Amino acid sequence: MHSLAFAQDIVNVAASEAKKYNLGRITKINILLGDGLADHEDSLKFSFGLLSKGTVAENAEIAVKIKPNDFGMKIENMEGE
């Protein structure tokens, strides 16, 4: 369940940032994921793929770095055009 909520947050932030910076699409999203959630990486990417369809983040690459001793998720940065 966390993965779906996190994925929706990522899609929402991507849409907001794209609008803010006048981007037509987001191409890459770098995420810092706590090692306590690392086993959810695949489901996060899957959920993101479903939820981003039809948005500026559709087909964006999700790059995940694992942060030791953490249970959170943080969007480090995004790339777009």
C-alpha positions as CSV (number, residue, x, y, z in Angstrom):
1,M,0.0,0.0,0.0
2,H,2.8,2.4,0.7
3,S,4.1,2.0,-2.8
4,L,0.9,3.2,-4.3
5,A,0.7,6.2,-2.1
6,F,4.4,7.1,-2.7
7,A,3.9,6.6,-6.5
8,Q,0.9,9.0,-6.5
9,D,3.0,11.6,-4.6
10,I,5.7,11.3,-7.2
11,V,3.3,11.8,-10.0
12,N,1.7,14.8,-8.3
13,V,5.1,16.4,-7.6
14,A,6.2,15.7,-11.2
15,A,3.1,17.5,-12.6
16,S,3.6,20.4,-10.3
17,E,7.3,20.8,-11.1
18,A,6.7,20.4,-14.9
19,K,4.1,23.2,-14.7
20,K,6.4,25.4,-12.5
21,Y,9.3,25.1,-15.0
22,N,7.2,24.9,-18.2
23,L,8.3,21.4,-19.1
24,G,6.5,19.3,-21.6
25,R,7.5,16.1,-19.9
26,I,9.5,14.7,-17.1
27,T,12.2,12.3,-18.3
28,K,13.9,11.1,-15.1
29,I,13.1,11.1,-11.4
30,N,15.8,10.5,-8.8
31,I,14.5,9.0,-5.6
32,L,16.2,8.4,-2.2
33,L,14.5,5.4,-0.7
34,G,15.2,4.2,2.9
35,D,16.5,0.7,3.3
36,G,13.4,-0.1,5.3
37,L,11.4,0.3,2.2
38,A,13.9,-1.1,-0.3
39,D,12.0,-4.3,-0.8
40,H,9.1,-2.1,-2.2
41,E,11.3,-0.7,-5.0
42,D,9.8,-2.9,-7.8
43,S,6.2,-2.2,-6.6
44,L,6.9,1.5,-6.5
45,K,8.1,1.5,-10.0
46,F,5.2,-0.6,-11.2
47,S,2.7,1.7,-9.4
48,F,4.4,4.7,-10.8
49,G,4.1,3.3,-14.3
50,L,0.3,2.8,-13.9
51,L,-0.4,6.1,-12.2
52,S,1.8,8.2,-14.6
53,K,0.0,7.1,-17.8
54,G,-1.4,10.2,-19.5
55,T,0.7,12.6,-17.4
56,V,3.8,14.6,-18.0
57,A,5.7,11.9,-16.1
58,E,4.6,9.0,-18.4
59,N,7.6,6.9,-19.3
60,A,9.9,8.8,-17.0
61,E,12.9,6.8,-15.7
62,I,12.8,6.1,-12.0
63,A,16.3,6.0,-10.5
64,V,16.5,4.8,-6.9
65,K,19.3,5.2,-4.4
66,I,19.0,3.3,-1.1
67,K,19.6,5.3,2.1
68,P,20.8,3.2,5.1
69,N,18.9,3.3,8.4
70,D,15.8,5.1,7.0
71,F,12.2,4.2,6.3
72,G,11.3,7.2,4.2
73,M,11.2,8.3,0.6
74,K,12.5,11.6,-0.9
75,I,12.5,12.9,-4.4
76,E,16.1,14.2,-4.9
77,N,15.5,15.8,-8.3
78,M,13.9,15.5,-11.7
79,E,14.9,16.0,-15.3
80,G,12.6,17.1,-18.0
81,E,12.3,18.9,-21.3
